Amino acid sequence: MPHKGYRQTTEHRARLSAARKGRKSPLRYTNEQFEAEFWGKVLDPDPKTGCMLFGGALDSHGYGVVSKDRTTRKAHIVSAELNFGLIPKGLEVCHQCDTQPCVNPYHLFIGTHSENMLALFLKKQGMPSPFSA
């Protein structure tokens, strides 16, 4: 027999589920609200680098993260999708500047994982990336 705490948790979840069924839209934000909130968390461009750093939450690797509809996404990917549209399957959003919290769309490019690793390797060797603008 489950302990009392488990039973209370299960009942609580059932009540929450029933309350949610009355809502018409499961979306927390409209796209305009989400976009305004996202760009509101972005700092002004750095005069030296041009990087627009995400001022919200960061993950353990230094990338900005945002949440929408109970889904957490990396901020540079959201920036790219807001500016370029949906990212095709099998492609990544890559940084030209190698600054993890940067969300400046001019510092991002869409490429394969191999292209991203090649650009990183070349930059470490002091050579320009073939994907930079």
Secondary structure as GFF3:
##gff-version 3
##sequence-region A 1 133
A	DSSP	alpha_helix	4	20	.	.	.	ID=ss1
A	DSSP	alpha_helix	31	40	.	.	.	ID=ss2
A	DSSP	beta_strand	65	68	.	.	.	ID=ss3
A	DSSP	beta_strand	71	74	.	.	.	ID=ss4
A	DSSP	alpha_helix	75	84	.	.	.	ID=ss5
A	DSSP	beta_strand	92	95	.	.	.	ID=ss6
A	DSSP	three_ten_helix	105	107	.	.	.	ID=ss7
A	DSSP	beta_strand	108	111	.	.	.	ID=ss8
A	DSSP	alpha_helix	113	124	.	.	.	ID=ss9
###
